[in-house]
């Protein structure tokens, strides 16, 4: 018990010391005998040349600096985007490129003309009848020439002035050709004489 009482007494003494220390450290309110500026008093403006205390001096030199530059050399974020009285800069907008020239299309190819088949010339009755005879050869005697013709069944001896089938006259016989004319229509053809070949020739 004596030990507990001793501890309590020590704590009480420590508490009293703390209270006394706190009271001594508490700031005291200062009092002024006379006010410099009393309520309702008119304050005279400071004249030029009058000394101004350092506490109320205004640093005008700081205001005269360029407001558009921050102390660190960067841009002042509080500066307005467009300064009053300054002309707006003209921004040149590039013109769009001209349209490309129209492509020149090559002219269409000319239509291909297909070769036309030659017209088939219809044979005349004289040509058809003479084509049924084959030239076998000739015999020449006393400047007269006799040719041998065959129709597959018979052999005919023909010379100048003879008639063939009663419809065609032999008007001329040479070493190279025979000339035959039609009694009905007057048509005439010259047939080359080729041995063992049919008598075929165009009409004159």
C-alpha positions in Angstrom: 0.0 0.0 0.0 2.8 2.4 0.8 4.2 1.8 -2.6 0.9 2.6 -4.4 0.5 5.7 -2.4 4.0 6.8 -3.3 3.3 6.2 -7.0 0.0 8.2 -6.8 1.8 11.1 -5.0 4.5 11.2 -7.7 1.9 11.3 -10.4 -0.1 14.1 -8.7 3.1 16.1 -8.3 3.9 15.6 -12.0 0.4 16.7 -13.0 0.7 19.9 -10.8 4.1 20.7 -12.4 2.6 20.3 -15.9 -0.3 22.6 -15.2 2.0 25.3 -13.8 4.4 25.0 -16.8 1.5 25.3 -19.3 0.1 28.4 -17.6 3.5 30.0 -17.7 3.9 29.3 -21.4 0.5 30.6 -22.4 0.8 33.8 -24.6 -0.4 37.0 -23.0 -2.5 39.6 -24.9 -0.5 42.8 -25.5 -2.1 46.1 -24.8 -1.6 49.4 -26.6 -1.9 52.7 -24.8 -2.9 54.7 -27.9 -4.2 53.6 -31.3 -2.5 54.9 -34.4 -5.7 55.0 -36.5 -8.8 55.6 -34.4 -12.3 54.7 -35.7 -13.7 57.5 -38.0 -10.3 59.1 -38.5 -9.4 60.4 -42.0 -6.2 59.0 -43.4 -4.1 61.5 -45.5 -2.6 60.1 -48.7 1.1 59.7 -48.9 2.8 62.5 -50.8 5.4 62.0 -53.5 8.8 61.7 -51.9 7.4 60.7 -48.5 9.2 57.7 -47.1 7.2 54.5 -47.2 7.9 51.7 -44.8 9.1 48.4 -46.2 6.0 46.7 -44.9 3.6 48.6 -47.2 5.9 49.2 -50.2 4.5 47.8 -53.5 7.0 46.3 -56.0 6.0 48.1 -59.2 9.0 46.8 -61.0 7.6 43.3 -60.8 4.4 44.5 -62.4 6.2 46.1 -65.3 7.7 42.8 -66.4 6.3 40.9 -69.4 3.2 39.3 -68.0 3.3 36.7 -70.7 6.4 34.9 -69.5 6.5 32.8 -66.4 9.5 33.1 -64.0 10.8 29.8 -65.1 10.9 30.8 -68.8 7.8 28.8 -69.7 4.4 30.1 -70.9 2.1 31.9 -68.5 -1.0 29.7 -68.3 -3.0 32.7 -67.0 -2.2 34.9 -70.1 -5.3 35.3 -72.3 -5.2 33.4 -75.6 -5.8 36.6 -77.7 -4.3 39.9 -76.5 -6.5 42.9 -76.9 -5.6 45.1 -79.9 -3.5 42.5 -81.6 -4.4 41.4 -85.1 -5.3 37.8 -85.7 -2.8 36.0 -87.8 -4.1 34.8 -91.1 -3.8 31.1 -91.5 -3.3 30.1 -95.2 -5.4 27.0 -96.0 -3.8 25.0 -98.8 -6.0 24.7 -101.9 -7.1 21.3 -102.9 -5.0 19.7 -105.7 -6.6 20.0 -109.1 -8.5 17.0 -110.3 -6.4 14.6 -112.5 -7.0 15.0 -116.2 -9.4 12.6 -117.7 -7.9 9.4 -119.0 -7.7 9.3 -122.8 -9.3 6.0 -123.8 -7.8 4.5 -126.9 -10.2 4.4 -129.8 -12.1 1.1 -130.1 -10.5 -1.3 -132.5 -11.8 -1.4 -136.0 -14.2 -4.3 -136.6 -12.4 -7.2 -138.1 -13.7 -8.0 -141.5 -13.8 -11.7 -142.0 -12.8 -12.7 -145.4 -15.9 -13.4 -147.4 -16.1 -16.7 -149.2 -15.9 -16.3 -152.9 -19.2 -16.6 -154.5 -19.8 -19.9 -156.1 -20.3 -19.3 -159.8 -22.9 -21.6 -161.1 -21.9 -23.6 -164.1 -23.6 -23.0 -167.4 -25.1 -26.0 -169.2 -22.2 -25.9 -171.7 -19.7 -26.2 -168.9 -21.6 -29.0 -167.2 -21.9 -31.0 -170.5 -18.3 -30.5 -171.4 -17.2 -31.7 -167.9 -18.6 -35.1 -168.7 -15.9 -35.6 -171.4 -12.3 -36.6 -170.8 -9.5 -35.6 -173.1 -7.5 -38.7 -174.1 -5.1 -37.3 -176.7 -5.0 -36.0 -180.3 -3.9 -37.0 -183.8 -2.4 -34.5 -186.3 -2.5 -35.1 -190.0 -2.1 -32.7 -192.9 -2.2 -29.7 -190.5 -5.5 -30.9 -189.2 -5.8 -32.0 -185.6 -8.2 -34.6 -184.4 -8.8 -35.0 -180.6 -10.1 -38.1 -178.8 -12.8 -37.6 -176.1 -14.5 -40.1 -173.9 -17.7 -40.0 -171.8 -16.9 -43.2 -170.0 -18.9 -45.3 -172.4 -17.8 -44.2 -175.9 -14.8 -42.5 -177.6 -15.4 -39.6 -179.9 -13.1 -38.2 -182.6 -13.6 -34.5 -182.8 -12.0 -31.9 -185.2 -12.7 -28.3 -186.2 -16.3 -27.8 -187.5 -17.8 -31.0 -185.9 -20.7 -31.0 -183.5 -20.8 -32.5 -180.0 -24.1 -34.0 -178.8 -25.9 -32.0 -181.6 -25.8 -28.9 -179.4 -22.2 -27.6 -179.5 -19.9 -26.6 -182.4 -16.2 -27.1 -182.3 -15.0 -23.8 -183.6 -11.2 -24.1 -183.1 -8.7 -26.8 -182.2 -5.1 -26.1 -181.3 -2.3 -27.9 -179.5 -3.2 -26.4 -176.2 -7.0 -25.8 -176.2 -10.3 -26.4 -177.9 -12.9 -23.8 -178.4 -16.6 -24.8 -178.2 -19.7 -22.7 -178.8 -23.4 -23.3 -177.9 -25.8 -23.5 -180.8 -28.8 -22.5 -178.6 -27.5 -19.4 -176.7 -24.2 -18.6 -178.5 -22.1 -19.1 -175.4 -18.5 -20.0 -176.0 -15.7 -21.5 -173.8 -12.0 -22.2 -174.3 -11.0 -25.5 -172.6 -7.3 -26.3 -172.0 -6.4 -29.7 -173.3 -4.8 -31.7 -170.4 -4.4 -35.4 -171.1 -6.7 -37.7 -169.0 -8.4 -34.7 -167.4 -12.1 -33.6 -167.9 -12.9 -30.7 -170.2 -13.4 -27.9 -167.7 -13.0 -24.2 -168.3 -14.7 -20.9 -167.4 -17.1 -19.3 -169.8 -15.9 -16.4 -171.8 
